[in-house]
């Protein structure tokens, strides 16, 4: 049984690798006539662009730090580990997630919870809580970025308000009625499904703690405001659009939403397609867009990897110190 499962996992990994290679080859072939020349790279790579890249790294690092705090607050509630160590753990988990298909690598937090003797079901709920709050913010950012195109419709204001109301309503329903929905799940569904669904909804009890709930919510808002600023800095240095802020908002939302469904590690390819699609709506030339997005994606990956490795090394030394202390 276990051997068959291992074989299936190997086959799936092999297929994902093949699909990734084919997708990247197709992407290069599809845009072969649009690939930027050396002159385009030189024209974009100015002093202002280098300065914007430095600011992008700083802002992305700050957003990652706030993500670590948010993760640490929630992880500390479901595992017997200090808040400081919980915060320190996140950059490594985020890095593993960034380099795995569909960001499944972030599920390694369940292994860490198990290692520290915590609740895996609660950790799963808090993972969903992080992603759910991120998703709501991204949908709002997407609406802000696409308002220009909604304005082409006669009922643009109504469409915008309706979509925004739906997003907020979902959040409020989970906030105010998760207890009721959990009781309903326990009573209406028998067996394991009802228990899992009920336990899952019960995990949102952290929302009943107003300071904790507001901390998670405000940290999430701050994370995405910082990321919009990072995209704005890069676009302002290279693209010089009349509508830089909407372009930054639409591109940020597009690449992150695409990352949720990307089977390619590092969101490679899907990141570029989503960003180019957003920028083309604002009249950006494909060659200039490719240069800008390629540099941004590269800085994103390198910064993530840098902090992830530091996080892993710090955890390694902390574990060794605790072992040495126990021996003493």
VOPAGU-2260 file (C-alpha; in pm, 1 decimal, decimal comma):
REM VOPAGU-2260
SITE   aa  ch    i         X         Y         Z
SITE  UNK   A    0       0,0       0,0       0,0
SITE  UNK   A    1     274,3     242,6     101,8
SITE  UNK   A    2     486,6     147,8    -197,8
SITE  UNK   A    3     196,3     220,2    -435,5
SITE  UNK   A    4     144,3     557,6    -268,6
SITE  UNK   A    5     514,8     638,4    -306,8
SITE  UNK   A    6     504,0     542,9    -675,4
SITE  UNK   A    7     200,5     767,2    -731,9
SITE  UNK   A    8     379,6    1057,6    -561,7
SITE  UNK   A    9     684,6    1006,6    -783,6
SITE  UNK   A   10     464,9     997,6   -1094,9
SITE  UNK   A   11     286,6    1318,0    -991,9
SITE  UNK   A   12     616,8    1494,1    -925,7
SITE  UNK   A   13     749,7    1380,4   -1263,5
SITE  UNK   A   14     436,5    1505,3   -1442,2
SITE  UNK   A   15     455,4    1841,7   -1264,7
SITE  UNK   A   16     818,5    1882,3   -1373,0
SITE  UNK   A   17     734,1    1792,8   -1733,9
SITE  UNK   A   18     437,0    2031,8   -1737,8
SITE  UNK   A   19     652,7    2306,7   -1588,6
SITE  UNK   A   20     919,7    2264,9   -1855,8
SITE  UNK   A   21     663,1    2251,6   -2137,0
SITE  UNK   A   22     486,2    2562,0   -2005,4
SITE  UNK   A   23     809,2    2763,0   -1985,3
SITE  UNK   A   24     912,7    2647,1   -2335,8
SITE  UNK   A   25     569,1    2745,0   -2470,2
SITE  UNK   A   26     594,4    3080,7   -2295,6
SITE  UNK   A   27     932,0    3155,7   -2454,5
SITE  UNK   A   28     803,4    3044,2   -2795,5
SITE  UNK   A   29     483,9    3250,3   -2768,6
SITE  UNK   A   30     673,2    3567,8   -2679,4
SITE  UNK   A   31     983,2    3504,6   -2891,4
SITE  UNK   A   32     911,8    3807,8   -3111,9
SITE  UNK   A   33     842,1    4024,8   -2807,5
SITE  UNK   A   34    1150,5    3942,4   -2602,7
SITE  UNK   A   35    1332,5    4266,4   -2512,7
SITE  UNK   A   36    1656,5    4352,2   -2688,5
SITE  UNK   A   37    1975,5    4463,2   -2514,9
SITE  UNK   A   38    1887,3    4824,0   -2596,9
SITE  UNK   A   39    1555,1    4793,0   -2415,6
SITE  UNK   A   40    1729,1    4646,0   -2110,5
SITE  UNK   A   41    1980,3    4933,8   -2109,5
SITE  UNK   A   42    1706,9    5195,0   -2148,0
SITE  UNK   A   43    1516,2    5056,9   -1850,3
SITE  UNK   A   44    1816,5    4983,1   -1629,6
SITE  UNK   A   45    1874,7    5341,7   -1513,6
SITE  UNK   A   46    1990,5    5484,7   -1180,3
SITE  UNK   A   47    1627,5    5553,0   -1089,4
SITE  UNK   A   48    1539,3    5190,8   -1167,6
SITE  UNK   A   49    1821,7    5059,9    -946,1
SITE  UNK   A   50    1705,8    5285,8    -663,8
SITE  UNK   A   51    1348,3    5161,4    -707,8
SITE  UNK   A   52    1476,1    4803,0    -697,8
SITE  UNK   A   53    1647,4    4871,5    -366,0
SITE  UNK   A   54    1325,4    5018,7    -226,0
SITE  UNK   A   55    1133,9    4717,0    -360,5
SITE  UNK   A   56    1361,6    4480,9    -165,7
SITE  UNK   A   57    1321,6    4684,2     154,2
SITE  UNK   A   58     943,3    4704,3     123,1
SITE  UNK   A   59     909,3    4335,2      36,2
SITE  UNK   A   60    1126,6    4246,8     337,8
SITE  UNK   A   61     909,3    4466,5     560,6
SITE  UNK   A   62     594,2    4296,3     429,8
SITE  UNK   A   63     753,8    3955,7     494,5
SITE  UNK   A   64     837,2    4064,6     849,8
SITE  UNK   A   65     473,7    4163,1     909,9
SITE  UNK   A   66     363,9    3828,9     762,7
SITE  UNK   A   67     596,0    3658,4    1010,6
SITE  UNK   A   68     438,6    3845,9    1302,1
SITE  UNK   A   69      88,6    3755,2    1184,5
SITE  UNK   A   70     188,4    3391,9    1144,8
SITE  UNK   A   71     364,2    3390,4    1481,3
SITE  UNK   A   72      58,6    3524,9    1664,2
SITE  UNK   A   73    -165,4    3249,9    1523,9
SITE  UNK   A   74      90,7    2966,8    1530,1
SITE  UNK   A   75     165,5    3043,3    1894,4
SITE  UNK   A   76    -200,1    2968,6    1973,8
SITE  UNK   A   77    -192,5    2614,3    1834,0
SITE  UNK   A   78     160,5    2496,5    1919,6
SITE  UNK   A   79     364,5    2478,6    2238,9
SITE  UNK   A   80     633,7    2712,9    2114,2
SITE  UNK   A   81     733,8    3067,7    2203,6
SITE  UNK   A   82     605,5    3364,9    2005,7
SITE  UNK   A   83     960,1    3462,9    1905,1
SITE  UNK   A   84    1033,9    3117,5    1762,7
SITE  UNK   A   85     696,6    3114,0    1585,8
SITE  UNK   A   86     783,5    3443,1    1414,2
SITE  UNK   A   87    1130,5    3316,0    1326,8
SITE  UNK   A   88     983,9    3003,2    1168,6
SITE  UNK   A   89     772,2    3177,4     903,7
SITE  UNK   A   90    1032,4    3299,5     647,4
SITE  UNK   A   91    1145,6    2938,8     598,9
SITE  UNK   A   92     786,7    2814,7     559,6
SITE  UNK   A   93     715,6    3100,3     316,2
SITE  UNK   A   94    1024,8    3007,9     113,4
SITE  UNK   A   95     925,6    2640,7      95,0
SITE  UNK   A   96     578,2    2749,7     -17,6
SITE  UNK   A   97     720,3    2981,8    -283,3
SITE  UNK   A   98     915,2    2700,9    -449,0
SITE  UNK   A   99     640,2    2437,1    -451,4
SITE  UNK   A  100     341,2    2399,9    -689,3
SITE  UNK   A  101      20,4    2570,6    -571,9
SITE  UNK   A  102     222,9    2689,7    -266,1
SITE  UNK   A  103     155,0    2349,3    -108,6
SITE  UNK   A  104     489,3    2367,3      68,3
SITE  UNK   A  105     338,9    2600,6     326,3
SITE  UNK   A  106     162,3    2291,9     458,0
SITE  UNK   A  107     494,5    2210,2     626,5
SITE  UNK   A  108     358,0    2416,4     916,7
SITE  UNK   A  109     142,0    2113,6    1002,2
SITE  UNK   A  110     457,8    1907,3    1046,2
SITE  UNK   A  111     604,6    2173,0    1273,5
SITE  UNK   A  112     286,0    2185,9    1481,3
SITE  UNK   A  113     303,5    1809,4    1521,6
SITE  UNK   A  114     668,5    1839,1    1621,1
SITE  UNK   A  115     585,1    2091,7    1893,0
SITE  UNK   A  116     288,8    1889,4    2018,6
SITE  UNK   A  117      17,6    2124,3    1895,8
SITE  UNK   A  118    -313,2    2086,2    1713,1
SITE  UNK   A  119    -283,0    2021,4    1338,5
SITE  UNK   A  120    -652,8    2091,0    1277,4
SITE  UNK   A  121    -622,0    2428,4    1449,6
SITE  UNK   A  122    -306,1    2507,4    1251,8
SITE  UNK   A  123    -497,3    2430,5     931,7
SITE  UNK   A  124    -774,0    2670,8    1034,3
SITE  UNK   A  125    -526,1    2947,6    1108,1
SITE  UNK   A  126    -355,6    2881,4     775,5
SITE  UNK   A  127    -692,9    2924,6     606,8
SITE  UNK   A  128    -757,0    3237,8     816,1
SITE  UNK   A  129    -434,0    3391,7     684,6
SITE  UNK   A  130    -515,8    3299,6     325,8
SITE  UNK   A  131    -877,9    3409,0     360,3
SITE  UNK   A  132    -783,7    3754,6     489,6
SITE  UNK   A  133    -520,7    3781,5     213,3
SITE  UNK   A  134    -776,7    3680,2     -47,4
SITE  UNK   A  135   -1027,1    3940,4      68,9
SITE  UNK   A  136    -762,4    4213,3      55,9
SITE  UNK   A  137    -651,2    4099,4    -289,6
SITE  UNK   A  138   -1008,4    4104,8    -419,7
SITE  UNK   A  139   -1052,8    4459,5    -290,3
SITE  UNK   A  140    -719,5    4559,8    -448,2
SITE  UNK   A  141    -831,7    4393,3    -772,2
SITE  UNK   A  142   -1152,8    4596,0    -767,5
SITE  UNK   A  143    -958,9    4918,2    -710,2
SITE  UNK   A  144    -717,9    4836,6    -992,4
SITE  UNK   A  145    -995,0    4743,9   -1235,5
SITE  UNK   A  146   -1224,8    5036,3   -1152,7
SITE  UNK   A  147   -1099,6    5214,9   -1464,8
SITE  UNK   A  148   -1242,2    4936,4   -1680,4
SITE  UNK   A  149   -1560,1    4908,5   -1479,0
SITE  UNK   A  150   -1612,2    5278,9   -1547,2
SITE  UNK   A  151   -1667,9    5194,5   -1913,2
SITE  UNK   A  152   -1997,6    5042,3   -1807,3
SITE  UNK   A  153   -2308,7    5250,5   -1753,3
SITE  UNK   A  154   -2352,5    5090,0   -1411,6
SITE  UNK   A  155   -1986,4    5104,7   -1306,5
SITE  UNK   A  156   -2046,8    5243,6    -957,8
SITE  UNK   A  157   -2320,7    4988,6    -889,8
SITE  UNK   A  158   -2104,3    4697,6   -1010,5
SITE  UNK   A  159   -1809,0    4812,3    -800,3
SITE  UNK   A  160   -2017,7    4859,8    -485,3
SITE  UNK   A  161   -2193,8    4525,0    -532,1
SITE  UNK   A  162   -1870,9    4328,4    -573,4
SITE  UNK   A  163   -1714,1    4505,0    -276,4
SITE  UNK   A  164   -2024,7    4436,5     -67,2
SITE  UNK   A  165   -2009,9    4064,0    -152,2
SITE  UNK   A  166   -1646,6    4041,8     -41,6
SITE  UNK   A  167   -1714,5    4219,0     287,6
SITE  UNK   A  168   -2035,1    4020,9     347,1
SITE  UNK   A  169   -1848,1    3689,5     328,6
SITE  UNK   A  170   -1600,5    3814,1     587,5
SITE  UNK   A  171   -1874,3    3941,1     818,8
SITE  UNK   A  172   -2072,3    3615,9     790,6
SITE  UNK   A  173   -1772,9    3409,0     898,7
SITE  UNK   A  174   -1691,6    3657,8    1174,7
SITE  UNK   A  175   -2038,6    3680,4    1326,7
SITE  UNK   A  176   -2188,2    3336,9    1255,0
SITE  UNK   A  177   -1902,6    3087,1    1255,1
SITE  UNK   A  178   -2021,5    2951,3    1594,4
SITE  UNK   A  179   -2371,4    2893,4    1459,7
SITE  UNK   A  180   -2238,3    2731,8    1140,2
SITE  UNK   A  181   -2012,2    2504,8    1347,9
SITE  UNK   A  182   -2306,4    2384,7    1559,2
SITE  UNK   A  183   -2505,9    2328,8    1240,4
SITE  UNK   A  184   -2223,2    2121,1    1092,9
SITE  UNK   A  185   -2200,6    1903,6    1404,3
SITE  UNK   A  186   -2577,6    1842,9    1412,9
SITE  UNK   A  187   -2658,6    1807,4    1041,6
SITE  UNK   A  188   -2362,3    1605,4     914,8
SITE  UNK   A  189   -2279,1    1269,7    1063,5
SITE  UNK   A  190   -1944,2    1099,3    1075,6
SITE  UNK   A  191   -1600,4    1240,3    1008,3
SITE  UNK   A  192   -1712,8    1508,4     762,4
SITE  UNK   A  193   -1935,7    1680,0    1018,8
SITE  UNK   A  194   -1664,2    1669,5    1283,7
SITE  UNK   A  195   -1395,7    1805,5    1051,8
SITE  UNK   A  196   -1621,8    2083,6     921,6
SITE  UNK   A  197   -1736,8    2171,5    1273,5
SITE  UNK   A  198   -1382,4    2176,1    1410,4
SITE  UNK   A  199   -1274,6    2386,1    1114,4
SITE  UNK   A  200   -1543,3    2649,7    1174,6
SITE  UNK   A  201   -1478,0    2642,5    1549,3
SITE  UNK   A  202   -1120,8    2745,6    1475,6
SITE  UNK   A  203   -1247,1    3090,4    1380,2
SITE  UNK   A  204   -1314,6    3152,1    1749,1
SITE  UNK   A  205   -1003,2    3370,1    1745,4
SITE  UNK   A  206   -1228,4    3631,8    1582,4
SITE  UNK   A  207   -1424,0    3651,4    1909,1
SITE  UNK   A  208   -1111,0    3792,1    2071,4
SITE  UNK   A  209   -1136,2    4149,6    1941,9
SITE  UNK   A  210    -771,9    4258,2    2000,2
SITE  UNK   A  211    -642,2    3937,7    1838,4
SITE  UNK   A  212    -884,7    3965,6    1547,9
SITE  UNK   A  213    -795,8    4329,8    1484,7
SITE  UNK   A  214    -424,1    4250,4    1505,5
SITE  UNK   A  215    -454,5    3989,5    1229,3
SITE  UNK   A  216    -678,5    4213,4    1018,4
SITE  UNK   A  217    -463,7    4527,6    1052,0
SITE  UNK   A  218    -143,5    4333,6     986,0
SITE  UNK   A  219    -299,4    4192,2     668,3
SITE  UNK   A  220    -403,0    4538,1     548,8
SITE  UNK   A  221     -55,8    4676,5     626,8
SITE  UNK   A  222     111,3    4390,7     435,7
SITE  UNK   A  223     -78,7    4462,6     116,7
SITE  UNK   A  224     -49,0    4841,5     143,5
SITE  UNK   A  225     328,7    4795,9     164,3
SITE  UNK   A  226     325,2    4560,8    -136,2
SITE  UNK   A  227     123,6    4810,6    -343,3
SITE  UNK   A  228     383,9    5072,8    -251,4
SITE  UNK   A  229     663,3    4838,2    -364,9
SITE  UNK   A  230     496,3    4781,6    -703,0
SITE  UNK   A  231     423,3    5153,5    -733,3
SITE  UNK   A  232     792,9    5239,1    -681,6
SITE  UNK   A  233     903,6    5001,2    -956,8
SITE  UNK   A  234     637,3    5107,9   -1204,2
SITE  UNK   A  235     695,8    5475,5   -1134,5
SITE  UNK   A  236    1065,9    5433,9   -1214,2
SITE  UNK   A  237    1020,4    5250,9   -1545,4
SITE  UNK   A  238     669,9    5280,4   -1686,4
SITE  UNK   A  239     577,2    5639,0   -1588,1
SITE  UNK   A  240     207,6    5584,6   -1641,8
SITE  UNK   A  241     -66,8    5838,3   -1585,5
SITE  UNK   A  242    -237,8    5578,3   -1367,9
SITE  UNK   A  243      53,1    5417,4   -1186,6
SITE  UNK   A  244    -137,3    5335,8    -867,4
SITE  UNK   A  245    -427,2    5148,8   -1038,9
SITE  UNK   A  246    -172,5    4963,3   -1254,7
SITE  UNK   A  247      24,9    4863,8    -944,9
SITE  UNK   A  248    -292,5    4750,4    -767,3
SITE  UNK   A  249    -421,9    4544,9   -1061,2
SITE  UNK   A  250     -83,0    4382,6   -1126,2
SITE  UNK   A  251     -24,7    4300,4    -759,2
SITE  UNK   A  252    -364,7    4135,0    -727,2
SITE  UNK   A  253    -328,3    3948,0   -1058,3
SITE  UNK   A  254      13,2    3794,0    -990,6
SITE  UNK   A  255     -78,9    3685,0    -637,8
SITE  UNK   A  256    -412,2    3535,9    -741,0
SITE  UNK   A  257    -235,2    3357,3   -1028,0
SITE  UNK   A  258      14,3    3219,9    -775,8
SITE  UNK   A  259    -264,7    3037,9    -593,9
SITE  UNK   A  260    -324,6    2824,9    -904,7
SITE  UNK   A  261      29,1    2798,5   -1040,4
SITE  UNK   A  262     171,2    2446,2   -1061,9
SITE  UNK   A  263     516,7    2585,2   -1146,1
SITE  UNK   A  264     755,0    2644,8    -853,2
SITE  UNK   A  265     824,1    3010,6    -788,3
SITE  UNK   A  266     510,5    3113,4    -979,3
SITE  UNK   A  267     737,7    3133,2   -1284,8
SITE  UNK   A  268     552,5    3204,2   -1607,3
SITE  UNK   A  269     212,3    3256,8   -1449,9
SITE  UNK   A  270     354,7    3560,8   -1265,8
SITE  UNK   A  271     474,7    3709,2   -1594,9
SITE  UNK   A  272     156,4    3631,1   -1787,3
SITE  UNK   A  273     -68,3    3780,2   -1519,0
SITE  UNK   A  274     148,4    4090,7   -1487,3
SITE  UNK   A  275     179,7    4146,1   -1862,5
SITE  UNK   A  276    -194,5    4103,8   -1904,7
SITE  UNK   A  277    -256,8    4369,0   -1640,0
SITE  UNK   A  278       3,6    4611,3   -1775,2
SITE  UNK   A  279    -114,5    4575,3   -2135,1
SITE  UNK   A  280    -453,6    4703,9   -2019,9
SITE  UNK   A  281    -275,8    5029,7   -1932,9
SITE  UNK   A  282     -96,7    5048,8   -2268,2
SITE  UNK   A  283     247,1    4927,2   -2154,5
SITE  UNK   A  284     468,5    4787,9   -2431,3
SITE  UNK   A  285     533,4    4415,6   -2395,0
SITE  UNK   A  286     913,9    4455,2   -2410,8
SITE  UNK   A  287     922,7    4715,0   -2133,1
SITE  UNK   A  288     674,9    4511,5   -1929,8
SITE  UNK   A  289     883,7    4193,1   -1959,9
SITE  UNK   A  290    1197,7    4370,0   -1836,3
SITE  UNK   A  291    1020,4    4529,6   -1541,0
SITE  UNK   A  292     832,4    4216,1   -1437,1
SITE  UNK   A  293    1135,0    3987,1   -1480,8
SITE  UNK   A  294    1346,6    4206,4   -1253,7
SITE  UNK   A  295    1066,4    4234,7    -995,5
SITE  UNK   A  296    1007,8    3860,1    -994,4
SITE  UNK   A  297    1380,4    3795,4    -961,6
SITE  UNK   A  298    1410,8    4035,7    -667,7
SITE  UNK   A  299    1104,6    3872,7    -512,5
SITE  UNK   A  300    1252,9    3522,5    -538,7
SITE  UNK   A  301    1601,5    3622,6    -420,6
SITE  UNK   A  302    1470,4    3818,1    -121,3
SITE  UNK   A  303    1240,3    3532,4     -22,9
SITE  UNK   A  304    1524,5    3281,1     -51,9
SITE  UNK   A  305    1765,6    3503,1     144,2
SITE  UNK   A  306    1535,2    3547,6     444,2
SITE  UNK   A  307    1422,7    3185,3     424,7
SITE  UNK   A  308    1779,5    3054,3     449,3
SITE  UNK   A  309    1856,2    3291,2     738,4
SITE  UNK   A  310    1541,5    3170,3     913,9
SITE  UNK   A  311    1640,6    2805,2     869,5
SITE  UNK   A  312    1994,6    2867,8     994,3
SITE  UNK   A  313    1864,6    3057,4    1297,7
SITE  UNK   A  314    1629,2    2770,0    1382,9
SITE  UNK   A  315    1915,6    2522,2    1343,9
SITE  UNK   A  316    2134,5    2713,4    1590,1
SITE  UNK   A  317    1844,8    2756,3    1833,7
SITE  UNK   A  318    1780,9    2380,3    1831,5
SITE  UNK   A  319    2150,8    2308,0    1888,9
SITE  UNK   A  320    2161,6    2557,9    2175,3
SITE  UNK   A  321    1860,7    2395,1    2342,8
SITE  UNK   A  322    2024,0    2051,1    2305,8
SITE  UNK   A  323    2351,2    2178,4    2455,4
SITE  UNK   A  324    2162,0    2340,8    2744,4
SITE  UNK   A  325    1978,9    2013,8    2812,8
SITE  UNK   A  326    2310,8    1824,5    2825,2
SITE  UNK   A  327    2459,5    2080,0    3063,3
